[in-house]
């Protein structure tokens, strides 16, 4: 059996892992009696942890929220997970978190046991500098949108579409979804009377927010599945099949599921299905394989590739004759 101090820490850790615990469950996990559980809960309250209790058939214990609540208790793996996340600066798709990440990391290291600091230091790596993604979202905007989703309040915003057209939209916001480095808002568009997904970096929220609404049932598969389907409809407006004269293994490493599928092949060549916003965009991608290829279809892709080749030849001739 654990001594009292270790047992209190273990009890606190258990209370943080899920919302409700019965006294019997806690007693079993800690190998103590339910009476000892009650005494330990009283000790945690004396230390400032607001442990709430309810009686009856569904009764039990849960850790309440409070302004004077001491810092969360994290185990070794959780501390390292948080530290590595902070070291990565959240994500490159969110702007304005670099300094906050450094401050939070500094505070965490101050209370981190020496053994964990050593482990964290051993995981330090160098990274090459990268430019901020073009779809970077301000942390304040992301927080504001998340808040109205949580409160079920209507949201008005100015929106810039992919083609540059601007419009004012009023929606019932539901979920934020991240796909790669981009953030999307799943919402019920009141003007279109249908579900829509919006890129968060293209919207400017308007204050104040609208009235509260009664949540609807989410689309089939949930928010992430809907956004994935929406993205697919954008990036798969054109399809093509191409034989790449390069080993299947090498080509497969280059193909992303969002825009292509390797369907068959061997050590000499492979067939690839490609998706894009247009046939011309697919033609421009093909040079990335750095290999000869044969267009299986459609015929429009052959014409685009031929036109692209002629264009490059003209540029090359100008350089030769310069």
N, C-alpha and C positions, 0 to 999 in steps of 0.2 A: 504494500500500500504506500502511496506517496505521502511525504510529510505535508504539513498544513500549508506552507508557503507554495510548494510546488503544485499542490492540489488546487489551490486558489487560482494559480495561473492557468492550469489546465481547464478548470471550470470556466474561467473567463474566455479562454480560447474556444471552447465548445459553444458557449452562448453567442459568440460572434459568427459562427459558421452557418447557423440557420435561425429562422425567426422564433420558433417555439420549441421548447423542450419540456417533456414531462419530468416530474421528479424521479420517477422510476427509471426512465432512460438515462438521466444524468447519473443516478446512483450506480447503474450497471456499467456505464462507461468509465466511471471513476473507481469502481470496486469499493463503494462505501454504502452506508444506509441512507434512506431518504431523510432521516432525521439529521444526519450529518450534512446532507445537501442543504437543508433549510438553514443550518447554522452557518455554512459557508456563504450562502447567499446573503445572509445578514452581514457577514464580514465585508463582502464586496460593497454593500450599500454604505457601510461605514467609511470605506475608502473613496466613496464618491461615484461609484458605478450605479446608475439607476436601473436596477434589476426589478422588473415588474412581475407580479405573480397574480394568477387567477385561480379560482377554486371551481370545483365541479368536475363533471365527467371529462370535459375538454380542457381542464385547467393545466397550468404549467408555468414555466418561466420564460421570460424573454428580456433581452437587453434593450432598454428604452433609450430614446434620444435625450440629450441634455447639454446645455451650454457648458457645464462644469465637468463634463465627462473626460477622464484622463485619456491619453493617447491610446490608439488601438493596439492590441497585442498581436504581433505577427510572429510566425515561426521562421526558422532559418530560410527555407525556400521562398516564403512569401516576401521576406525582406530583400532577398536577392532579386526576385522578380520585379519588385517595385523599383529598386535601385537601377537595374538595367533598363527599365522602361523610361525612367527619368533621364538616364544617361543618353538615351537615344533621342531626347528632346521631343517626347510624344511622337508625332509623325510630321514628316515634311509637308503634309497637306494642311496643317494648321499653323497660322502665323501668330506671333506674339507670345509664344510659350517658352522661348529659349531661356530668358532670364529667370522666369518662374521655376523652370526645371532645375536650373543651377542652384537657386535658393533652397528649393525643397530637398535636393540632393545633399547640400551642405548640412541641413538640419538632421537629415536621416543619418548621415555618417557620424554625427556627434553622439547619437544614442546607440549606434550599432556596435555590438561586441567586436573585440579585436579580431576574433577568428573569422567573422564575416567580412570585416574590412579587408583582411588578407585575401580572402576568396574573391572579393569583388575586384581588388587591385590586380589579381592574376588574370582577370577576364578583360582588362583594358586592351583595346585594339585601336589602331590608327584607321582613319577613314579619309578617303579623298573628298575634297570639297565638291559640292554639287549646287547647281542653281536651284532656287526655289521653284516648285512646280507652278505652271501657269494657272492652275486651278486652285491655288492656295486660298484657304478660307481664314478669315480673322476669327480668333478664339472667341471674341465677344459676340460675333454674329452666331457662331455655332451654339454658344451658351444660350443666347436669347431664343433661338429656334427650338432648342431642346426644352426650354422652360415652357413655351406655349404648347408643345406636344404633351408635356406632363400635366399641364393644367387644363387641357382640352379647351383652349381658347382659339377662336378664329384668328387667322393671320392675314394681313394685307401686305403686299410687297410689290415693288417694281421688278419686272423680270426681263432679262435680255436673252432672247432665244439664240439657238446656234447660228442662225443666219444673220443675227444682229438686230432683228426687230424687237422693239420694246413694248411692254404691255403692263397694265396694272391687274394684279390677280388677287382674289380673295378666296381663301381655302380653309378647310378644316385639317390642321396638321396632325399627323399620327406618329411617324417614326423617322429618325435619321438613319441612313444606311451608308456605309462606306464601301466603295468598290475601287480597289487599287488605291490611288492617291486622291480620289475624288469623293466628295460627300454629296449625298442626294437626300431630298426630303420627299417622303411619300405622303400625299395629301389628297383629300377629296376636293376637287376643283368645283366651287359653287357655280362659276360661270359656265363650265362645260358639263356639269352634272355627271361627273365621272371621276375615276381615280386618275391621278397624274403623278409623275415623278419630276422633280425640279433639281437642277444642280444648284447647290447652296452658294457657290462662288458667283453665280449669276443673279442672285436675288438681293434686294435691299429692303429689309423689313421696315414697316411703317408703325409708328407708335402714336396713340395707344393701340393695343390689340383689341380684337372684337369680343363679342359675348361668348360665354361658354356654350359648348355643344354636347349633345349626347353621342358618344362614340359609336361608329358603325362597325360591322364585322369586317375584318381586314380581307383583302383579296386572297384568292386561293394560294396556299403555300406560304403566306405571310409577306411582310414588307420586303425582305431581301430577295425573295423569289420574284416578286413583281418588278422590282428595279432591274433585276437580271434580265427578265423578259423584255422590259422596255429598252434596255441597252442593246439587246440582241436585235430588236426591230430596227434600231438606228444603224447599227454596224453591219447588218446583213441585207441591205437593200440590193446588193449585187453579189452574185456568186460565180465562181469559176473553178475549173479543174485544170491542173497543170502537172505535167511530168517534169520533176526536177532531176537532172542528171548528176546526182550526188548520192552517197550512201544514205539509206534510210535513217540510221542512227544519228548521223550528223544533222540531217534536216529536222528530225524530230526534236532535237534540243533547241531549235530556233523557232519552232511553231508554237504560238500561244493559242489556247483553246478559244479565246474570244474572237479570233479572226482566221483560224485555220484548223484543219484536221488532216493528219497523215493517214491515208486510207490503206495503202499497200506499198510494197517495195522490197528491195534487197540491197546488196552491197554496191550495186551500180546505179540505181535510180529509184525513185518512189513517186507515187501519185498523191497529190495534195489538193484538198478542197479548200478554197480561199473565199473569205467573205469581206465585203467592204461597203462603203457608202456609195461607190460608183465603180464602174469597170476601169475608168482611168486611174482611180486611186490604187486598184489592184495592180495595174500595169506598173505604176511607180514603185510598188513594194518589191516587185520581183527581183530587182537588182540586189536586194539585201542578201539573197541566197548565195551570191557570188559563184554562180554555176550556170551552165547552159540549161535551157529548159525548152519544153515543147508544149504549146497551148493545146489542150484537148477541147476546150470550149469555154465560153461561147465564141463565135466568130468575131464579135465586136472587140474581144480582148486581143485577138491577133492584130486587128487593125490599129488598136491603141498602141500595142508594142511596136508595130512597124513605124507608126508616126513618131513615137518617142525616140526610136533608133535614128530615124532621119533627122530629127531635131538635134540630137547629140552629134551626128556626123557633120552637120552644118557648122556647129560650134567648133568642132575639131578642125574643120577646113579653114575657118577664119584664123585660128591660132597658127596653123601651118603657113598661111599666106601672109601673116602679119610681119 
